Amino acid sequence: MLAKKLHANGGRRKVSVFGGDGFLGSHFVDQLMVHKHEVTVFDRFLGGRAKNLSHAEGRFRKIAGDLSESSLVAEALEGQDMAAYFICATTPCAAWERALSDIEAEIGNFMRFLGQCVSAGVRKVVFASSGGMVYGPRNGPSTEDSLPRPVNPYGIAKLGQEHLLEFFRMRHGIEADCYRIGNAYGPRQSATRGLGVVAAWIERMLAGEQLDVYGDSTTVRDYVFAKDIARLMTFSLRNLDASETFNLGTGLGTSTLDLLEMFRTVLGRPLLYRIHPRRPSDNTVSILPSTKLLCHFPGFQFQELATGLRLTFDHARAVRLFRPALSVSAQGVLASPLSLGLH
Ligand SMILES: NC(=O)c1ccc[n+]([C@@H]2O[C@H](COP(=O)([O-])OP(=O)(O)OC[C@H]3O[C@@H](n4cnc5c(N)ncnc54)[C@H](O)[C@@H]3O)[C@@H](O)[C@H]2O)c1
């Protein structure tokens, strides 16, 4: 019955993306549009404007609101085949300091959201989990079969959300894919959100300021380009009647000091930096081979880190260059770097 329906509309799905104007959400929206799906984006859209999707305005249904506004959430979910959830109000550092309130908020918000998905008859949920945090402290690569032992409340909340998805699947029959994402980087990442060392370092470099480096050669991360994440997450669209948990990383580890050296080489300029000890909220090693997911993407090549850093740097520099243009132009139109095609 469902297969017939999908066949009838050429495999196009109705997908609502929560947090779709954020860093990862906006790349996912781009991929959905490449594949001609019908997209709704739910985000705050402060000031009524998209921050990361201005290049695509008019090509998606836009619902501006807060997750706490249940009538708007219901509107965004009505008639949807799938809902993708990229909303998260905290960071590993912040959650370390305010564990109770952050775990309560993340779990509570997500549970209410899932309840609304059930009421709206959504078939499947896609969830942005954190490979860097759900596995907890590790000495080597983590596979989907590794026992998750999160210590940081951010990872504890993510794992709790994954378990909630399993409960909703058993109790209400709603399917879900969880993606345990590595250290995402790429164009559009906020330099101040506290979820991306690459964006933070680039911003500091461009401002001529000193970089703060937390950790050393023993702090190892799996850096994965945002566009690759979005392309691989489209896997969920292939079958709405299945649920899976996937690692989403390159399988390659890069130490914090190697990343610093790579910055120096790729960007060809001396760096001002100060090295600090690893923060207690940070894990040591996070390497996340996507072996399971890549079975479905034969020949898939991840963006090489040096090239990805270059692309990210060029984008950030261009956005910065156009920052003064964030004012009313001669035509009375608000010009932004993104509306100038820098996406
Ligand atoms: N960035 C990473 O390295 C990384 C790695 C692994 C997992 N993740 C997960 O991916 C998801 C997206 O991360 P991101 O880096 O794109 O974050 P982001 O902050 O760029 O995007 C989140 C979006 O959600 C929106 N939002 C937040 N709270 C909202 C609310 N109450 N109501 C409506 N909209 C709200 C924000 O406006 C923003 O556009 C998060 O769940 C994060 O935990 C991120």
The ligand as an SDF file (V2000), in Angstrom:
LIG
                    3D

 44 48  0  0  0  0  0  0  0  0999 V2000
   28.0770   19.9110   14.9860 N   0  0  0  0  0  0  0  0  0  0  0  0
   28.5900   18.7410   15.3280 C   0  0  0  0  0  0  0  0  0  0  0  0
   29.8160   18.5160   15.3270 O   0  0  0  0  0  0  0  0  0  0  0  0
   27.6660   17.6030   15.7000 C   0  0  0  0  0  0  0  0  0  0  0  0
   28.1940   16.3210   15.8620 C   0  0  0  0  0  0  0  0  0  0  0  0
   27.3410   15.2850   16.2280 C   0  0  0  0  0  0  0  0  0  0  0  0
   25.9970   15.5190   16.4100 C   0  0  0  0  0  0  0  0  0  0  0  0
   25.5170   16.7680   16.2630 N   0  0  0  0  0  0  0  0  0  0  0  0
   24.0770   16.9910   16.4800 C   0  0  0  0  0  0  0  0  0  0  0  0
   23.5000   17.4690   15.2950 O   0  0  0  0  0  0  0  0  0  0  0  0
   22.4120   18.3410   15.6170 C   0  0  0  0  0  0  0  0  0  0  0  0
   22.5920   19.6580   14.8790 C   0  0  0  0  0  0  0  0  0  0  0  0
   23.8270   20.2410   15.2570 O   0  0  0  0  0  0  0  0  0  0  0  0
   24.3200   21.5990   14.5900 P   0  0  0  0  0  0  0  0  0  0  0  0
   25.7660   21.7010   14.8370 O   0  0  0  0  0  0  0  0  0  0  0  0
   23.7860   21.6790   13.2080 O   0  0  0  0  0  0  0  0  0  0  0  0
   23.5610   22.6650   15.5240 O   0  0  0  0  0  0  0  0  0  0  0  0
   23.0240   24.1220   15.1510 P   0  0  0  0  0  0  0  0  0  0  0  0
   22.9730   24.8660   16.4400 O   0  0  0  0  0  0  0  0  0  0  0  0
   23.7910   24.7180   14.0260 O   0  0  0  0  0  0  0  0  0  0  0  0
   21.5330   23.8650   14.6320 O   0  0  0  0  0  0  0  0  0  0  0  0
   20.4520   23.6710   15.4910 C   0  0  0  0  0  0  0  0  0  0  0  0
   19.2600   24.4370   14.9280 C   0  0  0  0  0  0  0  0  0  0  0  0
   18.1620   24.1740   15.7900 O   0  0  0  0  0  0  0  0  0  0  0  0
   17.4590   25.3920   16.0160 C   0  0  0  0  0  0  0  0  0  0  0  0
   16.8490   25.3080   17.3510 N   0  0  0  0  0  0  0  0  0  0  0  0
   17.4580   25.1090   18.5380 C   0  0  0  0  0  0  0  0  0  0  0  0
   16.5660   25.0860   19.5300 N   0  0  0  0  0  0  0  0  0  0  0  0
   15.3560   25.2870   18.9560 C   0  0  0  0  0  0  0  0  0  0  0  0
   14.0260   25.3750   19.4690 C   0  0  0  0  0  0  0  0  0  0  0  0
   13.7810   25.2420   20.7610 N   0  0  0  0  0  0  0  0  0  0  0  0
   13.0250   25.5930   18.6020 N   0  0  0  0  0  0  0  0  0  0  0  0
   13.2650   25.7270   17.2660 C   0  0  0  0  0  0  0  0  0  0  0  0
   14.4940   25.6310   16.7210 N   0  0  0  0  0  0  0  0  0  0  0  0
   15.5230   25.4190   17.5670 C   0  0  0  0  0  0  0  0  0  0  0  0
   18.5220   26.4870   15.9820 C   0  0  0  0  0  0  0  0  0  0  0  0
   17.9320   27.7330   15.6260 O   0  0  0  0  0  0  0  0  0  0  0  0
   19.4660   25.9560   14.9100 C   0  0  0  0  0  0  0  0  0  0  0  0
   19.1570   26.4820   13.6430 O   0  0  0  0  0  0  0  0  0  0  0  0
   22.4100   18.4750   17.1440 C   0  0  0  0  0  0  0  0  0  0  0  0
   21.4820   17.5760   17.6670 O   0  0  0  0  0  0  0  0  0  0  0  0
   23.8010   18.0490   17.5310 C   0  0  0  0  0  0  0  0  0  0  0  0
   23.8260   17.4920   18.8300 O   0  0  0  0  0  0  0  0  0  0  0  0
   26.2990   17.8230   15.8920 C   0  0  0  0  0  0  0  0  0  0  0  0
  1  2  1  0
  2  3  2  0
  2  4  1  0
  4  5  1  0
  4 44  2  0
  5  6  2  0
  6  7  1  0
  7  8  2  0
  8  9  1  0
  8 44  1  0
  9 10  1  0
  9 42  1  0
 10 11  1  0
 11 12  1  0
 11 40  1  0
 12 13  1  0
 13 14  1  0
 14 15  2  0
 14 16  1  0
 14 17  1  0
 17 18  1  0
 18 19  2  0
 18 20  1  0
 18 21  1  0
 21 22  1  0
 22 23  1  0
 23 24  1  0
 23 38  1  0
 24 25  1  0
 25 26  1  0
 25 36  1  0
 26 27  1  0
 26 35  1  0
 27 28  2  0
 28 29  1  0
 29 30  1  0
 29 35  2  0
 30 31  1  0
 30 32  2  0
 32 33  1  0
 33 34  2  0
 34 35  1  0
 36 37  1  0
 36 38  1  0
 38 39  1  0
 40 41  1  0
 40 42  1  0
 42 43  1  0
M  CHG  2   8   1  16  -1
M  END
$$$$
